[in-house]
Amino acid sequence: MTALPVDFDPTDPVLNEERVPLREFLELRKSAPVWWVEQTPEARAGFLDTGFWAVSKHEDILAVSKDNENFGTNENGVIIRFAPDMTREQVELQRAMLIHHDAPDHTKLRQIISRGFTPRAINALKDRLLERANTIVDDALAKGEGDFVAEVAAELPLQAIAELLGVPQEDRRKLFDWSNQMLAYDDPDYNADPEAASIEILTYAMQLAAERKADPKDDIISKLVNAELEGGALGDDEFGFFVILLAVAGNETTRNAISHGMQAFFDHPDQWELWKKERPDTMVDEVIRWATPVTVFQRTALNDVEVGGQLVKKGQRVGIFYASGNHDEDVFDDPDTFDITREHNPHLAFGGHGAHYCIGANLARMEVRIMFDAIADRMPDLKPNGTPRRLRHAWINGIKEMPVTYS
């Protein structure tokens, strides 16, 4: 049996502010791959049960992700730990978001939303994002030094979302601030008000939807809200929650992948030299595996079911820890080594290849590639200029500040 303390909780925000608990995950994979986490009343705010099963093995995470018959998201959503004052009613409101739906509603909504994420739609953004990435790097260079997160890593994802939605570029910082407020409820630096921020995004999104219904344009908003399109359209509230999802999933996750990727290159300068010289295509997925911006999501058992030899009872929550699966020594050769030439890389950072696999995965990959190409081309000698500051959070592997010297 594992030697971990009985009160070990891998969603502890204070622990995750210090580090992702990879040492503890290694021990769980070896001795208790499905481990019961008994949460304090504060930690389980908004949930009716007393804890959850932590699933740490790659194969078990994949199995749960793909098993729509025995596991769902609608009852409790995918977020495993909310703000301490979250009520059950507020948890249930999350059901309006795509990621918290089960089939058949999830299938219908995903089919509508996928119109905006076709290969053609994503490729149409490429030239504009290449130009914007170069401008982002040049603007940073002009400063000489600064915060890599705010000035570089955050900018391209924000501009991509603005391009994708047809949002005015001058409004992108609103999305940045609102998404920070929605997610940073555990971090005292932000004094976050998630409910107010979500209302702001919903209001803004509904205004955009109304404008595109009255005057359709060639953008994703028009595609999603106009009912004459085959397959139906999103209602105002559905579109609003989609924008929340895009602002959070498309901004926070890619921003943190780029930030962690740059830190990994700082820590492994041989890999940075390799990237500058050879530009292997495998870099992108290794950065994303290494970062794993979302460390865990959850499912709720719809039936009594066995996971990794452990009986999970109907109604119990299961945490699928992508961060652990992405370091599973049974799947990855030398998983604790950052290797941008890694060929076999079946990482789980986009959600385990089930029904909830990240719909924007190809856009995220393109942004990471474009950003690191621009950095290597235009400021190849940038250097750290202080200690990065991590986000205090239960399930986001975030860097909130990274001082650098641009050169």
Buried (B, 14 or more C-beta within 10 A) or exposed (E): EBEBEEEBBBBBBEBBBEEBBBEBBBBBBEEBBBBBBEBEEEBBBBBEEBBBBBBBBBBBBBBBBBBBEBBBBBBBBBBBBBBBEBEEEBBBBBBBBBBBBBEEBBEEBBEBBEBBBEEEBBEEBEEEBBEBBBBBBEBBEEEEBBBBBBBBBBBBBBBBBBBBBBBEEEBBBBBBEBBBBBBBBBBEEBEBBBBEBBEBBBEBBBEBBEBBBEEBEEBBBBBBBBEEBEEEBBEBEBBBBBBBBBBBBBBBBBBBBBBBBBBBBBEBEEBBEBBBEEBBEBBBBBBBBBBBBBBBBBBBBBEEBEBBEBEBEEBBBBBBBBBBBBBBEEBBEEBEEBBBEBEEBBBBBBBBBBBBBBBBBBBBBBBBBBBBBBBBEBBEEBEBBEEBBBBBBBBBBBBBBBBBBBE
